[in-house]
Amino acid sequence: MNGFKILVIERDGYFVAQSLEKHVVVQARTLEDLQMYFIDTLMTYAFLDELADVPPLSSLEPAPPEVWEQWNAANPLVLPSADKYDFRLAA
């Protein structure tokens, strides 16, 4: 598996995606929208970093340790972009 590790949490009718390597959080009502919003958000950060003349996504820190702990206890979630992103659904 390559790419980003993404923890998905289902809460109050929404899905929340939280990336581990770069602490990016997005939410959506569907998993399809969640993937699209996540990719759009990463692209926006990469573009802003390019404008600031810094390496893409270098302005983002990793997620806090408690998110990594949730990731370790989460179940794999197979989504269409699984070749680029490793999604897991929080228990």
N, C-alpha and C positions, 0 to 999 in steps of 0.2 A: 504494500500500500504506500502510495506517495501522496504528497499534498498535505492539506491541513486536517487536523483532528477537530471535529466539531461535535460538541455536546448539544443534544436537542432535548428540551424540556417542554412537556405539554402542560399548559396551565390556563385555566379559565377560558377555554375555547381558542387559545392561541398556541402557536409553537414558537419557542424561543431558541435561537441557535447561538451558541457561544463558542468561539474558536479558542483553542488552547495556546497554540504557538504565538499568535498575535491576538490580543484581547479585543475582539470585535464581537458585538452583540446585535442581533437583529430579531425582529418578531414578525409573524404573519399568521393569517388564519389557516393557510394550507401549507403542506410540505413543499408543493411545487413553487408557491410564491416565496417560501422561506429560502429555498435554494437560489432563486433569482435575486432576491434582496441581498443575500449574503455575497454573491458574486459581484453585484453592482456596488456594494459597499467597499469590498476589497479593491475594486478597480478605481473607485473614487479616491481612496486613501493613497493608492499607488500614484495616481495622477497628481494629487496634491503634493506628495513627496517629490515627484519629478519637478514640479514648479518651484519647490523649495531647494532644489539641487542637492537632494539627499537620496540615498538608495531607496528603491521602492519598499514600502511597508516598514522602513527602519524607524519610523516615528512611533510605532506601536510596541507596547510591552507584552510579555506573555500573560496569560490568565493567572489569577491567584491560585495558590496551592489547593484550596478547597474545590475549585473547578476540576483540577486534575484528579482529585480523589473521586469526585462524582463520575468522571470519565471512566476510571478504572472499574467502577461498579455498574456501568451502563451496558445495555445490550446493543449489539450491532443493528444498524438500520440501513437497509439496502435502498438506495435512491439512484436515479439515473446518472448522476454525476459521481458515482462511487469510484471511478477510475482516478479522479482528481482530489476527492474529499472523502474522508473517513468519518461518516456520521454514526453516532451512537445515541440511543434513546435512554434518557435517565430513568432509573428504576423508580 
